[in-house]
Every structure is written in C-alpha cells, then in structure tokens.
Amino acid sequence: MVLDFLRKAKAETPERKASAGARIAVWGTAGRVAWTPRDTVSLTRNGFQGNPVGFRSVKLIAEAAAALPVICRDPSRRYEVHPVPALLTRPNPGQGKADLLEAAYAQLMLAGNAYVEAVPAEAGGVAELHVLRSDRMSLVPGSDGWPMAYDYVVGANRHRYAAEIICHIKTFHPQDDHYGLAPLQAAATALDVHSAAARWSKALLDNAARPSGAIVYRGVDGAGTMSEDQFARLQEELETHHQGARNAGRPMLLEGGLDWKPMGFSPSDMEFQKTKEAAARDIALAFGVPPMLLGIPGDATYANYAEANRAFYRLTVLPLAQKVLAQMGHWLSGLTGEAIELAPDLDQVPALAAEREAQWRRIAEADFLTEAEKRRMLGLPERPEGA
C-alpha cells in the first residue's frame, strides 16, 4: 500500500515543531511499573481468577486439605459416632464437608482470614455451619482490643454477628493484631511479573512478534518536520494496516523520506519465558507447593513426583489442616459444651502411607515402651478399661 499522507495541499503552510526530536515518529510504547492493588478483591481477581499458577496453587492446597479424613476425639476415647463429625459431614443444605472446608482453606490462602458462622439450633447446639466471604467481613474490636463482633457488608446492607458464633481463623501477620497475612499477598509481586510476561507475549503475538521501532522522516526538500495532519495519518495507517496478527508479515511501503529503524530487543534476547518460569516458581514457593506438582519446568529439587507429593502434604497441607481443625474443634467445644478435638487422620492419607507404616513398625518393635506410651506416640487415645 502506498502511503499518500505526504501529499500537501496547495494552500497549506508547513508547520514547524519546536522539539529537537521532531524528525522522529516513534512507534512503540513506554510504561512505568504498575503493581496490582494489595486489597483482597484486587489480589483475588488478578492472582487467582486471572493467573493459572495462583489458581492452581490455591486449588491444590484447598482440595487436598479438604479431602483429609477428620477424626473426633477427647483425651480418653476416639468417637466413631458424634454430633460434631455428623455436623461436618452435612454442615448446611447446600454443602458437604469437602465443600465447606475447601472454601475455608481457600479463603485463608486468598485473604489470610476465614470466617465460619454457626447457626444455633432451636434445641441448643449448632444446626448449620457456613463459610463467609472474607472480603465482606470486618472485625469490630471492643474496648480491650479483643473482637466484640463482626460486621458482614453486602452493598448497602450490614449485618452484625456476635463474636461467639463466628470462628475467625487467620494466618500469622507480624504487623496486624486482628487480620492474617495471605500467601497471595506475599506472592503479589511474582504474580504481577508472571501476568505481565503473559500479557507481553500476547502483545507480541498481536503485533506479529515485532519489537518496537521508529519511523524516521527525512524530507526530500531538507525539511525535518511533518504537519499535524501528516503525523496523524501516519499513526492511523500503521495501526490499521501493520498491527495485529492478521497483518503479520505484511510489507511496509515507505516513501517521501521515511525510513524504518528497529529498536529494542527480540523476545529471545529478553528471555521472557525464563522470567515467567522464575516468577511461577516464586508463586509456588509463597504457597508452599513444589513446582514439580504444578508442571513448572527446570525444577529438580525433588528426586521424583512421589517425594514432591509427600513433601507437599507434610510441609503444607497437614500443618494447615491441623491448624484449622484444631481451632474449629476448640470453637465448637465452647458452643456444644463438650470438650472435643478435631484432627486429620494421618493413617488414611495415601501420600503418607509408607511413612506411617515405617513409624508403626518402629514403635511396635520398641520393647522398652509400654502399650500406653506406644498409643500416645501414634496419636491414639488410651485403651478403655477392661478392653
């Protein structure tokens, strides 16, 4: 296509630009560092809904922790039938145990806080359990600094919950007395880098993988400037006929003293793929997920997949599940008036089967231990009298 923007009208008077760089029309972009806002809603939208590594990390942890079998016990016995495990099995009409716990674990990963509401039964005790959205909940401190109530805000509506019917589970935050620090916040910088690298790759594809450059104008009559109309038409011609994937490889025909000067590095020089993979590993590190489980290449920390999976359960899933279940058990004990403890059943975790088998064998062969000591080391209650 012949660009005819240099044809001047007969009555047009050439304009002169004052800038020393008026001879150059830059075709490219220059930006500044832009970080995602660190509030829960923005981080969830960009780091979970808009990023595959963040999404998979949260889902992997929440689903694995929610799938763990839960045992209910007190210091003297382990319950096979009890109202609390029955409540967890069917916490409300719309959810099962896995759905409720997955929502609680995911809220901890995304916001650093999880809120579980107890609906009192008419005859006493607890009828239902519900996980509330963390971004809608705010803590109301009392005069002593401890939580007095919780406000749940949806649009213009506000509902206040008494503190005792809300189980507030939070992660450790060194600079906040009331709210936890989410892994998503710690991974925010890496998430921005990973998402920016993906957007850059998409922009390169849309622009036929061409780096930015400049069109230099050297007038045939010695003039080094273009009129405003010529400049505008040049930009329009470039955007219409030479940008986008459908125009990939389309030749550019320049006339009237125009010359193309490429600028910047090629995608291979910039190594955006390596940058993206490094950011993905940082995201996995913040969540405690071995990169091998996320399919991130270039990671040889673990000898095989089974070892990485075992480390994932031992270092990430089990500590999180034990923390959440212990706090929920303590909270439900106060509501029901019965001292109970909730904990994951380690003997039914497939990833730990070999490890638990070795532990059972080692303790069983320790002749210097009494039966009561062996049971305590294995996490079992004391044997009932007469059994």
C-alpha positions as CSV (number, residue, x, y, z in Angstrom):
1,M,0.0,0.0,0.0
2,V,1.3,3.4,-0.9
3,L,1.2,6.0,1.9
4,D,-0.1,9.2,0.4
5,F,0.0,11.3,3.6
6,L,2.9,13.4,2.4
7,R,1.0,15.0,-0.4
8,K,0.4,18.5,0.7
9,A,-2.4,20.7,-0.1
10,K,-1.5,23.6,-2.3
11,A,-2.6,26.2,0.1
12,E,-1.2,24.5,3.2
13,T,1.6,26.3,5.0
14,P,4.2,23.9,6.5
15,E,4.3,23.9,10.3
16,R,7.5,23.8,12.3
17,K,7.8,21.9,15.5
18,A,10.0,23.3,18.3
19,S,11.1,19.9,19.5
20,A,14.6,18.8,18.6
21,G,13.2,15.3,18.1
22,A,10.6,16.4,15.6
23,R,12.2,14.3,12.8
24,I,11.2,11.1,14.5
25,A,7.8,9.5,14.8
26,V,8.1,6.8,17.5
27,W,6.1,3.6,17.0
28,G,6.2,1.8,20.3
29,T,5.3,2.1,24.0
30,A,7.0,3.1,27.1
31,G,5.5,2.3,30.5
32,R,6.1,2.6,34.2
33,V,5.9,0.0,36.9
34,A,2.3,-0.7,37.8
35,W,1.5,-3.1,40.7
36,T,-1.8,-4.7,41.5
37,P,-3.5,-3.0,44.4
38,R,-2.9,-5.1,47.6
39,D,-6.5,-5.3,48.7
40,T,-8.2,-8.7,48.8
41,V,-10.6,-8.1,46.0
42,S,-7.9,-7.0,43.5
43,L,-5.5,-9.7,44.5
44,T,-8.1,-12.4,44.2
45,R,-9.2,-11.1,40.7
46,N,-5.7,-10.8,39.4
47,G,-3.8,-13.5,41.3
48,F,-6.5,-16.3,41.5
49,Q,-9.1,-15.7,38.8
50,G,-6.6,-14.2,36.3
51,N,-3.4,-16.3,36.9
52,P,-3.1,-20.0,36.3
53,V,-0.3,-20.6,38.7
54,G,-2.0,-18.8,41.6
55,F,-5.3,-20.5,40.7
56,R,-3.8,-24.0,40.7
57,S,-1.8,-23.4,43.9
58,V,-4.8,-22.4,45.9
59,K,-7.0,-25.2,44.4
60,L,-4.3,-27.8,45.0
61,I,-3.9,-26.9,48.7
62,A,-7.6,-26.3,49.4
63,E,-8.8,-29.5,47.7
64,A,-6.0,-31.7,49.3
65,A,-6.7,-30.3,52.8
66,A,-10.5,-30.6,52.5
67,A,-10.2,-34.3,51.4
68,L,-8.3,-35.3,54.5
69,P,-10.3,-37.7,56.8
70,V,-11.2,-36.0,60.1
71,I,-11.3,-37.7,63.4
72,C,-13.1,-36.5,66.6
73,R,-11.7,-37.5,69.9
74,D,-11.2,-36.4,73.5
75,P,-8.3,-37.4,75.9
76,S,-9.9,-40.7,76.7
77,R,-11.5,-42.0,73.5
78,R,-11.9,-41.6,69.8
79,Y,-15.5,-41.2,68.6
80,E,-16.9,-43.2,65.8
81,V,-20.3,-41.5,66.1
82,H,-20.6,-38.0,67.4
83,P,-22.7,-34.9,66.6
84,V,-19.7,-32.8,65.6
85,P,-18.4,-35.1,62.8
86,A,-22.1,-35.5,61.7
87,L,-22.4,-31.7,61.5
88,L,-19.2,-31.5,59.4
89,T,-20.4,-34.2,57.1
90,R,-23.5,-32.2,56.3
91,P,-22.8,-28.6,57.5
92,N,-25.7,-27.0,55.6
93,P,-28.3,-27.9,53.0
94,G,-26.1,-26.6,50.1
95,Q,-22.7,-28.0,51.1
96,G,-20.9,-31.1,52.2
97,K,-17.8,-31.5,54.3
98,A,-15.4,-31.1,51.4
99,D,-17.2,-28.0,50.0
100,L,-17.2,-26.3,53.4
101,L,-13.6,-27.0,54.3
102,E,-12.4,-26.2,50.8
103,A,-14.0,-22.8,51.0
104,A,-12.4,-22.2,54.4
105,Y,-8.9,-23.2,53.2
106,A,-9.2,-21.2,50.0
107,Q,-10.2,-18.1,52.0
108,L,-7.1,-18.5,54.1
109,M,-4.9,-18.7,51.0
110,L,-6.6,-15.7,49.3
111,A,-7.3,-13.3,52.2
112,G,-5.3,-14.7,55.2
113,N,-8.7,-15.0,57.1
114,A,-11.5,-17.5,57.1
115,Y,-14.8,-16.9,58.9
116,V,-17.1,-19.8,59.8
117,E,-20.6,-19.0,61.0
118,A,-22.5,-21.3,63.4
119,V,-26.3,-21.2,63.1
120,P,-27.8,-22.1,66.6
121,A,-30.3,-25.0,66.8
122,E,-33.6,-24.4,68.5
123,A,-33.0,-27.2,71.0
124,G,-29.4,-26.0,71.7
125,G,-26.1,-26.7,70.0
126,V,-25.3,-26.0,66.3
127,A,-27.7,-26.6,63.4
128,E,-25.6,-25.4,60.5
129,L,-22.1,-24.1,59.5
130,H,-21.4,-21.6,56.8
131,V,-18.2,-20.1,55.4
132,L,-18.5,-16.3,54.9
133,R,-16.6,-14.3,52.4
134,S,-13.5,-12.6,53.9
135,D,-13.7,-9.5,51.7
136,R,-17.1,-8.7,53.1
137,M,-16.3,-9.3,56.8
138,S,-14.8,-6.7,59.2
139,L,-13.8,-7.2,62.8
140,V,-15.3,-4.9,65.5
141,P,-12.8,-4.6,68.4
142,G,-14.0,-3.9,71.9
143,S,-12.5,-1.5,74.4
144,D,-10.0,-4.2,75.4
145,G,-8.9,-4.8,71.8
146,W,-10.4,-8.2,71.6
147,P,-13.1,-8.9,69.0
148,M,-16.5,-7.8,70.2
149,A,-18.5,-8.5,67.0
150,Y,-18.1,-9.0,63.2
151,D,-19.8,-6.9,60.5
152,Y,-20.8,-8.5,57.2
153,V,-21.4,-6.0,54.5
154,V,-23.1,-6.6,51.1
155,G,-23.7,-3.4,49.2
156,A,-25.6,-1.1,51.4
157,N,-26.7,-3.8,53.8
158,R,-24.8,-4.6,57.0
159,H,-25.3,-7.5,59.4
160,R,-23.6,-7.7,62.8
161,Y,-22.7,-11.1,64.2
162,A,-21.9,-11.8,67.8
163,A,-18.3,-12.8,68.2
164,E,-19.0,-16.2,69.8
165,I,-20.9,-17.6,66.8
166,I,-18.0,-16.7,64.4
167,C,-14.9,-18.8,64.2
168,H,-12.2,-16.5,62.9
169,I,-9.3,-18.4,61.6
170,K,-6.3,-16.4,60.5
171,T,-2.7,-16.8,59.4
172,F,0.2,-15.1,61.2
173,H,0.7,-11.4,60.5
174,P,3.6,-9.7,62.2
175,Q,2.1,-6.2,61.9
176,D,-1.7,-6.7,62.4
177,D,-3.4,-7.7,65.6
178,H,-6.7,-8.7,64.0
179,Y,-6.2,-9.9,60.5
180,G,-3.9,-12.5,58.9
181,L,-1.4,-12.3,56.1
182,A,-2.4,-14.2,53.0
183,P,0.1,-16.2,50.9
184,L,-1.4,-14.4,47.9
185,Q,-0.1,-11.1,49.3
186,A,3.4,-12.5,49.7
187,A,3.2,-13.7,46.1
188,A,1.8,-10.5,44.7
189,T,5.0,-9.2,43.1
190,A,5.7,-12.5,41.4
191,L,2.1,-12.7,40.3
192,D,2.4,-9.3,38.7
193,V,5.6,-10.3,36.9
194,H,4.1,-13.6,35.7
195,S,0.9,-11.9,34.4
196,A,2.9,-9.1,32.8
197,A,5.1,-11.6,31.0
198,A,1.9,-13.3,29.7
199,R,0.5,-10.0,28.5
200,W,3.7,-9.1,26.8
201,S,3.8,-12.4,25.0
202,K,0.2,-11.9,23.9
203,A,1.0,-8.3,22.7
204,L,4.0,-9.6,20.7
205,L,1.7,-12.2,19.0
206,D,-0.9,-9.5,18.3
207,N,1.9,-7.3,16.8
208,A,3.5,-10.2,14.7
209,A,6.3,-10.6,17.3
210,R,7.9,-7.4,16.2
211,P,9.9,-5.2,18.6
212,S,9.1,-1.5,18.9
213,G,10.8,0.8,16.4
214,A,10.8,4.3,15.0
215,I,10.0,5.7,11.6
216,V,12.5,8.5,10.8
217,Y,11.4,11.2,8.4
218,R,13.9,13.0,6.3
219,G,12.2,15.3,3.9
220,V,13.3,15.4,0.3
221,D,13.5,19.2,0.4
222,G,15.6,19.2,3.5
223,A,12.6,19.7,5.9
224,G,12.7,17.6,9.0
225,T,9.2,18.0,10.2
226,M,5.7,16.8,9.4
227,S,2.4,18.6,9.7
228,E,-0.1,17.5,12.4
229,D,-2.3,16.0,9.7
230,Q,0.6,14.0,8.2
231,F,1.6,12.7,11.7
232,A,-2.0,11.7,12.5
233,R,-2.4,9.9,9.2
234,L,0.9,8.1,9.6
235,Q,-0.3,6.7,13.0
236,E,-3.6,5.7,11.6
237,E,-2.0,3.9,8.6
238,L,0.3,1.9,10.9
239,E,-2.5,0.9,13.4
240,T,-4.9,-0.1,10.6
241,H,-2.6,-1.9,8.1
242,H,0.5,-3.0,10.0
243,Q,-0.5,-4.1,13.6
244,G,-2.3,-7.2,14.7
245,A,-1.8,-10.9,14.0
246,R,-3.8,-10.7,10.7
247,N,-1.2,-8.3,9.3
248,A,1.7,-10.5,10.3
249,G,4.4,-10.4,7.6
250,R,2.7,-7.6,5.6
251,P,5.4,-5.5,3.9
252,M,5.6,-1.8,4.7
253,L,6.0,0.6,1.8
254,L,7.6,3.9,2.8
255,E,8.0,6.9,0.6
256,G,8.8,10.6,0.8
257,G,11.9,10.3,3.0
258,L,10.5,7.8,5.6
259,D,12.9,5.1,7.0
260,W,12.2,2.3,9.5
261,K,14.7,1.9,12.4
262,P,14.0,-1.1,14.7
263,M,14.7,-0.6,18.4
264,G,14.7,-2.8,21.5
265,F,15.5,-6.5,22.0
266,S,13.9,-9.5,20.4
267,P,11.8,-11.8,22.6
268,S,14.7,-14.4,22.8
269,D,17.1,-11.7,24.0
270,M,14.7,-10.5,26.7
271,E,14.2,-14.2,27.8
272,F,10.6,-13.6,28.8
273,Q,9.9,-17.3,29.1
274,K,12.6,-17.7,31.7
275,T,11.4,-14.7,33.6
276,K,7.9,-16.1,33.5
277,E,9.1,-19.5,34.8
278,A,11.1,-17.9,37.6
279,A,8.0,-15.9,38.7
280,A,5.9,-19.1,38.6
281,R,8.4,-20.7,41.0
282,D,8.2,-17.8,43.3
283,I,4.5,-18.0,43.4
284,A,4.7,-21.8,44.2
285,L,7.3,-21.0,46.9
286,A,4.9,-18.5,48.6
287,F,2.1,-21.0,48.7
288,G,4.3,-24.0,49.7
289,V,3.6,-26.0,46.6
290,P,6.6,-27.9,45.0
291,P,6.9,-26.5,41.4
292,M,7.1,-30.1,40.1
293,L,3.4,-30.6,41.1
294,L,2.5,-27.5,39.0
295,G,4.3,-28.7,35.9
296,I,6.9,-25.8,36.1
297,P,10.0,-26.9,34.1
298,G,13.5,-26.5,35.3
299,D,13.0,-27.6,38.8
300,A,15.0,-30.6,40.1
301,T,14.6,-30.1,43.9
302,Y,12.9,-33.4,44.4
303,A,14.1,-36.7,43.0
304,N,10.6,-37.8,41.8
305,Y,7.0,-36.9,41.9
306,A,6.1,-39.1,44.8
307,E,8.7,-37.4,47.0
308,A,7.4,-33.9,46.0
309,N,3.9,-35.0,46.8
310,R,5.0,-36.3,50.2
311,A,6.8,-33.1,51.0
312,F,3.7,-31.1,49.9
313,Y,1.5,-33.0,52.3
314,R,4.0,-33.0,55.2
315,L,5.1,-29.3,54.9
316,T,2.0,-27.5,53.6
317,V,-1.3,-29.5,53.7
318,L,-1.1,-31.1,57.1
319,P,0.1,-28.0,59.1
320,L,-2.7,-26.0,57.5
321,A,-5.4,-28.7,58.2
322,Q,-4.2,-29.3,61.8
323,K,-4.4,-25.5,62.5
324,V,-7.9,-25.1,61.0
325,L,-9.4,-28.2,62.5
326,A,-7.9,-27.6,66.0
327,Q,-9.4,-24.1,66.1
328,M,-12.7,-25.3,64.8
329,G,-12.7,-28.1,67.4
330,H,-12.0,-25.6,70.2
331,W,-14.7,-23.2,68.9
332,L,-17.3,-26.0,68.6
333,S,-16.4,-27.3,72.1
334,G,-17.4,-23.9,73.5
335,L,-20.7,-23.9,71.6
336,T,-21.7,-27.5,72.4
337,G,-20.3,-27.6,76.0
338,E,-18.4,-30.8,75.3
339,A,-14.6,-30.8,75.1
340,I,-13.6,-32.4,71.8
341,E,-10.7,-32.3,69.4
342,L,-10.7,-32.4,65.6
343,A,-7.6,-33.6,63.7
344,P,-6.7,-35.2,60.3
345,D,-6.4,-38.9,60.3
346,L,-2.8,-39.4,59.2
347,D,-3.2,-43.2,58.7
348,Q,-5.7,-42.6,55.8
349,V,-3.5,-40.2,53.8
350,P,-2.2,-42.1,50.8
351,A,0.7,-39.8,50.3
352,L,2.0,-40.7,53.8
353,A,1.3,-44.4,53.7
354,A,4.9,-45.5,53.5
355,E,6.0,-43.1,56.2
356,R,3.2,-44.1,58.6
357,E,3.9,-47.8,58.0
358,A,7.6,-47.3,59.0
359,Q,6.5,-45.4,62.1
360,W,4.1,-48.1,63.2
361,R,6.7,-50.8,62.7
362,R,9.4,-48.8,64.6
363,I,7.2,-48.1,67.6
364,A,5.7,-51.6,67.7
365,E,9.2,-53.1,67.9
366,A,10.3,-50.8,70.7
367,D,10.2,-53.3,73.6
368,F,11.2,-50.7,76.2
369,L,7.9,-48.7,75.7
370,T,4.7,-49.6,77.4
371,E,1.5,-50.0,75.5
372,A,0.1,-46.7,76.8
373,E,3.3,-44.9,75.6
374,K,3.1,-46.5,72.2
375,R,-0.6,-45.5,71.8
376,R,0.3,-41.9,72.7
377,M,3.2,-41.8,70.2
378,L,0.8,-43.0,67.5
379,G,-1.8,-40.4,68.4
380,L,-4.3,-43.0,69.7
381,P,-6.4,-42.5,72.9
382,E,-5.8,-44.6,75.9
383,R,-7.3,-48.1,75.9
384,P,-10.6,-48.2,77.7
385,E,-10.6,-50.1,81.0
386,G,-11.5,-53.7,80.6
387,A,-10.8,-53.7,76.8
